[in-house]
Structure formats: C-alpha cells, structure tokens
Amino acid sequence: MLIRAAAFALALLTPAAALAQSAPPPREVAARAAKAIEDLYFDPARAGAIAADLRKEAAAGKYDRLTDPRDLATTLTDRLRQLDGHFSVTYDPGRRQPRPGPGPAGGPPPGPIAEDEAGEARIAYGFGRVEMLPGAIGYINMSAFADFASDDAPARRAADAALTLVSGADAVIIDLRFNGGGSPAMVGYLASAFTPRGAEIFNTFHSREGTESEAPATWYARPRTDAPVFILVSGRTGSAAESFPYTLQAAGRAVVVGEPTGGAANPGGPADLGDGFSIFISRGAPINPITRANWEGVGVKPDVAVPAAEALGRAHILALEAVLAKSPNGPFAQDSRWTLEALKAQAAAPVAYARGDYLGTYGPVSVIEEDGRMLIKRQGRPSWAVTALGGDVFFDTVTLARRAVFERDADGRVVALEVKGPTGPGARYRRD
C-alpha cells in the first residue's frame, strides 16, 4: 500500500519535479564526471586539473541549484566545452547503455551517426545529395561521416557510389556546412580519393594507449589527384567534418570556402555515469604531419571567407574558374565558360531590357511573359525561363549553358531567335 501511495504521489509531480526526485544530487553527478575525466581524458595531467576544478566547484555548491538533471547536464556541458570542444554531458533516463569506448585513435568522434545499421541507412550513410551541377561540377553534400570496418561495409559502398557518380566531373565540391562529424575511417578513405597513394598527409591521434594514424586501411582505387576540390564549411561543421578539410587544406589539395568551423579536434567516446547521465570524453588528440598542430579551439579557417549561405554559389564559380584556368581550350571549355558567365550574371544586378521587344511567336516557338519572368515555350515541350546576360543574349536559368540569342534587322527590330548550346549548331527561328 505504501509503495502504491508513493507511486501515486510521484505521478502528481510536474515532469521537472519528478526528474529531480529520481536523479542523484548534482554534487554526486559532478563527482562521477570528474572521475571519468580523470580516468579517460587523453592528457593525464590536464585530466587531473580539470577533475580537480570540477570537484572544487561542486563542493562549493556551484551546481546545487540545478535540481532538474537536464539543466545540470546542459550546465556541465557548457562548463567543460570551454576546455575541449568534444566534452558533452547528456541526461536520458530511458537511454540504452553507450557503445564501448574507442581505441587509441579515439574511435568514432561524435556526430549525427546512428548507432545501428538501419539508422545509418536512413541517412544514406551521410551522403545526403550527390549530383552534377551545371558545368560538370560534382557536388557531394554530407551530413555525417559514417563508420565502417571492412571494404564491403555498406558505408564504404555508399562512399564508392558517391565518388563514382562524380568521377566524370571537372571539379568537385564537398558540402560539410551541416556536418557534425563521425568516423576517422571515412575521413581517411575520402581524403585518399583526391590525393596520391601513400601521401603522408594524415593526422596521427595521440592517446594514453599510443598513436594511430587516420590514413585509410584501404586506399581509394582511382584517386582524382588533379581535379580541383572545394570544401564548404560553417560554424556547424565539427570534429571529423573538420578533420577532412583541415587535412586536404594543409596538403594544398582543397580550397575551403565558408565560415570558420566549430573547433572540436579531439575525438573520443561516451562514458556512462549512471542514473541516465553520460559524458563524452576525448580520448585522443590529432597532430597533422604538415602543420604540426590541429584545429582544437580555433576551427578550420576558410581560404575564401563568405557567409555560409553563399558558400555553394561562390564555390561553383571558383570551381569553373579553376577548370578554365587549367584547360582554357579543352573540348568542354565553352560549356564551362557559358555556365560561369551565367552564374556571374545571376550574382550581379539584373540586366535591364525591354521585354516587349522579344515577346511574340517565332515559328513553333513562343516567347511569353508569366509571373514577371520571360519564358520560351515550344508546343509539346516544357517552357524554360531565361535571364538576360547582356545585349540580346539570354540564358536558361536551370541549365545555365543553354542560350537564347535574338537577332535584329538594320532598323533594330527583333526578327529571329536562335536557341543554342555550348557545343554544336543551334536552331534558328524567324519571327512571324
């Protein structure tokens, strides 16, 4: 009867009050966190100092008022993250036990990686979008660096598929602006896809147990060592997603575009504190063989600093410029050039033109105005919107490289329309 009464009384409490009654005192949680840091943090001397300060603060009652365990977890995270970008205390009374701690290299760093195969499959192993942008610029948008331990693992196969899709690209853009990190295995493997086999560019993780390199166990079979690479970053880019651009930037193999990254270099793993609490502790620190340093606390500094929202547009232009600089007279140079001109026109102020000059019928083709846009339409085919490039030249706002060129007679009247692509002859239509 007493047990039932106690359970009924607990049910009447607010959620915060119920959590406070079921959780251990803040001083005890802080003491458990201090012990875990002392035992596991990669730098023993620094671990002792961090643990001592945390115990001192707890003994002085700094955390006593945080009776809601969620508030305590947040406060401890904010306090510790000033010392290492990977420190994180979480509270979830219904959570599963954390995965076993990582090995010498820190194992999988934190990030939005699902804990099981089904979860990783739901996020496409981190490969959110893979496509060919106008001008044959490959684009890979990654939300996470999924872990894998064998060559036939699904995450490794997903990486191979993504790289195959952009294998014909003239340049590659890898978007990590919303990537919180993941596994060093994926970092090393993807980096090997753009660097010479055996290149000594990979970070070495230093831990209490020894050292371990981020170099891949198996190198990518067909690396693109000459294709320009651009990596997009932001303040939300963290951990392994910072290691990738840091490594390729230091090696002179990629141009980093966007905003400085989060500055969390030291990977690790979770430690169970009991009663629903867990703490993520760094177990290793990377050292790059070229810089002799890492990005902890400072982040990866972009080579081209632009607001994160503008990074893709800027990188697309930079990629096409790099392609043309490398091969100004190549077989597809006209496609690159026209696409680049269209992108720059989109980024600039709109070109003024007298729309009425162009509206009308040109044989099977009609030029119409709809919702403030000029459209070119042919019966039985989708219409396409065009934007003025200059003079009487317009470009397709989707494909960018397709153009509509209007011709005038000696009196200045528009008398014909030619639709043309960057390669081959166009189709000319006389105005009715």
C-alpha positions in Angstrom: 0.0 0.0 0.0 2.9 2.4 0.9 4.5 1.7 -2.5 1.3 2.4 -4.4 0.9 5.7 -2.5 4.4 6.7 -3.2 4.0 6.0 -6.9 0.7 7.9 -7.0 2.4 10.9 -5.3 5.2 10.8 -7.8 2.7 10.8 -10.7 1.2 14.0 -9.4 4.6 15.9 -9.6 5.4 18.1 -12.5 7.9 16.5 -15.0 10.7 18.6 -13.7 10.0 17.8 -10.1 9.7 14.1 -10.9 13.1 14.1 -12.6 14.6 16.0 -9.7 13.3 13.4 -7.2 14.6 10.5 -9.3 18.0 11.8 -10.1 21.1 11.8 -7.9 22.3 15.0 -6.3 24.2 17.4 -8.6 27.4 17.1 -6.4 27.4 13.3 -7.0 26.9 13.7 -10.7 29.8 16.2 -10.9 32.0 13.9 -8.9 31.2 11.0 -11.3 32.0 13.2 -14.3 35.3 14.3 -12.6 36.3 10.7 -12.0 35.5 9.7 -15.6 37.6 12.6 -17.0 40.5 11.8 -14.6 40.4 8.1 -15.8 39.8 8.6 -19.6 40.8 12.0 -20.9 43.7 11.7 -23.3 46.0 14.1 -21.4 46.5 12.7 -17.8 48.0 15.9 -16.4 45.2 18.1 -17.9 42.6 15.5 -16.9 43.7 15.8 -13.3 43.5 19.5 -13.3 40.0 19.5 -15.0 38.7 17.0 -12.5 40.1 18.9 -9.5 38.5 22.1 -10.6 35.2 20.3 -11.2 35.2 18.7 -7.7 36.1 22.0 -6.1 33.2 23.8 -7.8 30.8 21.1 -6.9 32.0 21.1 -3.2 31.4 24.9 -3.1 27.8 24.3 -4.2 28.1 25.8 -7.7 25.7 23.2 -9.1 23.4 22.6 -6.2 20.5 24.7 -7.6 20.4 22.6 -10.7 17.9 20.1 -9.4 16.5 19.3 -12.9 19.0 16.8 -14.3 18.5 18.2 -17.8 19.7 21.6 -16.6 22.6 20.1 -14.8 23.7 18.2 -18.0 23.5 21.4 -20.0 25.4 23.5 -17.5 28.2 20.9 -17.1 28.4 20.7 -20.9 28.8 24.5 -21.2 31.4 24.5 -18.4 33.5 21.7 -19.8 33.2 22.5 -23.5 35.3 25.7 -22.9 38.2 23.3 -22.2 37.6 20.8 -25.1 35.1 21.1 -27.9 34.0 17.5 -27.5 33.0 17.5 -23.9 29.3 16.8 -23.6 27.1 15.7 -20.7 23.7 14.2 -21.5 20.8 13.0 -19.5 18.3 10.5 -20.7 16.8 8.2 -18.1 15.4 5.8 -20.8 18.5 5.6 -23.0 20.4 2.5 -23.8 23.9 1.9 -22.5 26.5 3.8 -24.6 28.6 1.9 -27.0 32.0 0.7 -25.8 34.7 3.4 -25.6 37.0 3.9 -28.6 40.6 2.7 -29.1 43.8 4.6 -29.2 42.7 6.9 -32.0 39.6 7.9 -30.3 37.3 5.7 -32.4 34.3 7.4 -34.0 34.1 11.1 -33.0 30.7 12.5 -32.1 28.2 13.4 -34.8 24.8 12.5 -36.2 25.8 8.9 -36.7 23.1 6.4 -36.0 24.0 3.6 -33.6 22.8 0.8 -35.8 22.8 -0.2 -39.4 19.2 0.7 -40.0 19.8 4.2 -38.6 22.8 4.7 -40.8 21.0 3.5 -43.8 18.2 6.1 -43.1 20.7 8.9 -43.5 22.2 7.3 -46.6 25.4 6.8 -44.6 25.9 10.5 -44.6 25.6 11.1 -48.3 22.5 13.3 -48.5 22.9 14.6 -52.0 25.2 13.6 -54.9 24.7 15.4 -58.2 26.4 17.0 -61.2 26.0 20.8 -61.1 25.9 22.8 -64.3 29.3 22.9 -66.0 30.1 19.4 -64.9 30.9 20.3 -61.3 30.4 17.3 -59.0 28.6 18.1 -55.7 28.5 15.8 -52.6 26.5 17.0 -49.6 27.4 15.1 -46.5 25.5 15.2 -43.2 27.9 12.7 -41.4 31.0 10.6 -41.8 29.6 7.1 -41.3 31.9 4.4 -39.8 33.0 1.2 -41.4 35.4 -1.6 -40.6 35.6 -3.6 -43.8 35.8 -2.9 -47.6 32.4 -4.4 -48.2 30.6 -2.5 -45.5 27.5 -0.5 -46.6 29.0 2.8 -45.7 32.1 2.1 -47.7 30.0 1.0 -50.7 28.0 4.3 -50.3 31.2 6.3 -50.5 32.3 4.4 -53.6 28.9 5.0 -55.2 29.1 8.8 -54.5 32.6 9.0 -55.8 31.7 7.1 -59.0 28.8 9.5 -59.7 31.2 12.5 -59.7 34.1 10.6 -61.4 33.5 12.5 -64.6 33.3 15.9 -63.0 35.8 18.6 -64.0 35.9 19.7 -60.3 34.3 18.5 -57.1 32.5 20.4 -54.3 32.0 18.7 -51.0 29.5 20.4 -48.7 30.1 19.9 -44.9 28.2 23.0 -43.7 25.8 20.9 -41.6 28.0 18.0 -40.8 28.8 17.4 -37.1 31.4 14.7 -37.6 31.7 10.9 -37.5 34.3 8.4 -38.2 38.0 8.8 -39.0 37.7 5.7 -41.2 35.5 7.7 -43.6 37.7 10.8 -43.4 40.8 8.8 -44.4 39.1 7.0 -47.2 37.5 10.1 -48.8 40.8 12.0 -48.5 42.5 9.2 -50.3 40.1 9.7 -53.2 41.8 13.1 -54.0 45.4 12.5 -53.0 48.3 10.3 -54.3 48.5 6.9 -52.9 50.8 6.8 -49.8 50.8 10.6 -49.4 51.9 11.5 -45.8 49.2 14.0 -45.1 47.0 12.2 -42.5 46.6 13.1 -38.8 48.1 10.9 -36.1 46.0 10.6 -33.0 47.9 10.6 -29.7 46.3 8.9 -26.7 47.2 7.2 -23.4 47.4 3.9 -25.2 49.7 5.1 -28.0 49.3 6.6 -31.5 47.1 5.7 -34.5 47.0 7.2 -38.0 43.9 8.4 -39.8 45.3 7.1 -43.0 42.9 4.6 -44.6 43.4 0.8 -44.2 42.4 0.6 -47.9 43.1 3.5 -50.3 40.6 4.6 -52.9 41.4 2.7 -56.1 41.1 5.6 -58.6 42.1 8.8 -56.9 41.4 12.1 -58.7 44.7 13.8 -57.9 44.4 16.7 -60.4 40.7 17.6 -60.2 40.1 20.9 -58.3 38.4 20.3 -54.9 36.4 22.8 -52.9 35.0 22.1 -49.4 32.2 24.1 -47.9 32.2 24.7 -44.1 30.4 26.6 -41.4 30.3 27.1 -37.6 28.2 23.9 -37.5 31.0 21.8 -39.1 32.6 19.8 -36.3 35.0 17.0 -35.4 35.7 14.6 -38.3 34.0 17.0 -40.6 36.8 19.4 -39.7 39.5 16.8 -40.0 38.7 16.3 -43.7 39.0 19.9 -44.8 42.0 20.5 -42.4 43.9 17.6 -43.9 43.2 18.5 -47.6 43.8 22.2 -47.0 47.2 21.5 -45.3 48.1 19.3 -48.2 47.3 22.0 -50.7 44.7 19.7 -52.2 41.5 21.7 -51.5 40.2 25.2 -51.2 38.0 25.7 -48.1 35.0 28.1 -48.6 32.6 29.5 -46.0 32.9 30.3 -42.3 35.4 29.1 -39.6 34.4 25.7 -38.2 33.5 24.7 -34.7 37.0 23.9 -33.4 36.5 20.4 -31.9 39.5 18.3 -32.8 39.9 15.7 -30.1 37.8 12.6 -30.8 36.6 10.1 -28.1 33.6 8.3 -26.9 30.9 8.2 -24.2 31.3 7.1 -20.7 28.3 6.0 -18.6 27.8 8.0 -15.3 24.8 6.0 -14.2 21.2 7.1 -13.5 20.7 8.3 -17.1 23.8 10.5 -17.3 26.6 10.1 -19.8 29.7 12.2 -20.6 31.6 12.3 -23.9 35.3 12.4 -23.3 38.1 13.0 -25.7 40.5 10.0 -25.8 43.0 11.3 -28.3 44.4 14.4 -30.0 45.3 14.7 -33.7 48.6 16.1 -34.9 48.8 16.9 -38.6 52.2 16.0 -40.2 52.3 19.2 -42.2 51.1 21.8 -39.7 52.3 20.0 -36.6 49.1 21.2 -35.0 45.3 20.7 -35.1 42.2 22.8 -35.1 41.1 22.5 -31.5 39.5 25.7 -30.2 40.3 27.7 -33.4 38.5 25.7 -36.1 39.4 25.4 -39.8 39.9 28.8 -41.3 38.4 29.1 -44.8 40.7 30.1 -47.7 37.7 32.0 -49.1 35.7 33.6 -46.3 32.0 34.1 -47.2 28.7 33.7 -45.3 27.8 30.0 -45.1 24.6 30.6 -47.1 26.6 31.9 -50.0 29.4 29.3 -50.0 27.9 27.0 -52.6 27.4 29.7 -55.1 30.9 31.1 -54.6 32.5 27.7 -54.8 30.6 26.9 -58.0 32.1 30.0 -59.6 35.6 29.3 -58.2 35.4 25.7 -59.5 34.6 26.8 -63.0 37.3 29.4 -63.0 39.8 26.8 -61.8 38.7 24.4 -64.6 39.1 27.1 -67.3 42.5 28.2 -65.9 43.6 24.6 -66.1 42.2 23.9 -69.6 41.1 27.1 -71.4 40.8 25.5 -74.8 39.6 22.0 -73.8 36.8 20.2 -75.6 34.2 21.4 -73.0 35.7 24.8 -72.3 32.7 26.6 -73.9 30.3 24.8 -71.6 32.4 25.8 -68.6 32.6 29.4 -69.9 28.9 29.9 -70.6 28.0 28.4 -67.3 30.4 30.6 -65.5 29.1 33.7 -67.3 25.5 32.8 -66.3 26.4 32.3 -62.7 28.2 35.6 -62.5 25.2 37.3 -64.2 22.9 35.7 -61.6 25.1 37.0 -58.8 25.2 40.6 -60.2 22.4 43.2 -60.5 19.8 42.2 -63.1 20.3 43.5 -66.6 17.7 45.9 -67.8 16.0 45.1 -71.1 12.8 46.0 -72.9 10.8 42.7 -72.6 8.3 43.7 -75.2 10.9 43.7 -77.9 11.2 39.9 -77.6 7.7 38.7 -76.8 5.9 37.0 -79.7 5.9 34.0 -82.0 8.9 32.6 -83.8 7.5 29.7 -85.9 6.9 26.8 -83.5 8.4 28.8 -80.6 6.6 31.4 -78.4 8.3 33.9 -76.2 5.9 34.9 -73.4 5.8 36.7 -70.1 4.5 34.9 -67.0 4.7 36.0 -63.3 7.3 38.6 -64.2 9.6 36.0 -66.0 10.3 35.7 -69.7 9.6 32.1 -70.9 10.5 30.3 -74.1 7.9 27.7 -75.0 7.5 25.2 -77.8 4.3 23.2 -78.2 4.5 19.8 -76.5 7.6 20.7 -74.5 8.2 22.3 -71.1 8.7 26.0 -71.1 12.0 27.4 -69.8 12.7 30.7 -68.1 15.5 32.9 -69.3 17.5 35.7 -67.7 19.3 38.5 -69.6 23.0 38.1 -70.0 23.6 41.3 -72.0 22.8 42.7 -75.4 20.2 40.4 -76.9 21.6 37.2 -75.2 19.6 35.3 -72.6 20.5 32.1 -70.7 18.4 29.2 -69.3 18.0 29.8 -65.6 18.2 26.0 -64.9 20.8 24.5 -67.3 22.7 27.9 -67.4 24.7 26.9 -70.6 21.7 26.9 -73.0 21.2 30.3 -74.6 18.5 32.2 -76.5 20.0 34.8 -78.9 17.8 37.3 -80.6 18.7 38.9 -83.9 17.7 42.4 -85.1 17.5 43.9 -88.6 19.0 47.1 -89.8 16.1 49.1 -88.2 16.7 47.5 -84.8 13.6 45.2 -84.8 13.9 41.7 -83.4 13.4 39.4 -86.4 14.7 36.0 -85.3 15.6 33.8 -82.3 18.4 31.2 -82.2 18.4 28.6 -79.4 21.9 27.2 -78.9 24.0 25.1 -76.6 27.7 25.4 -75.9 28.6 22.6 -78.4 27.2 22.1 -81.9 24.9 24.3 -84.1 21.8 25.9 -82.8 18.2 26.1 -84.1 17.2 29.5 -85.7 13.5 30.6 -85.8 12.2 33.6 -87.8 9.7 35.8 -86.1 6.2 35.6 -87.5 
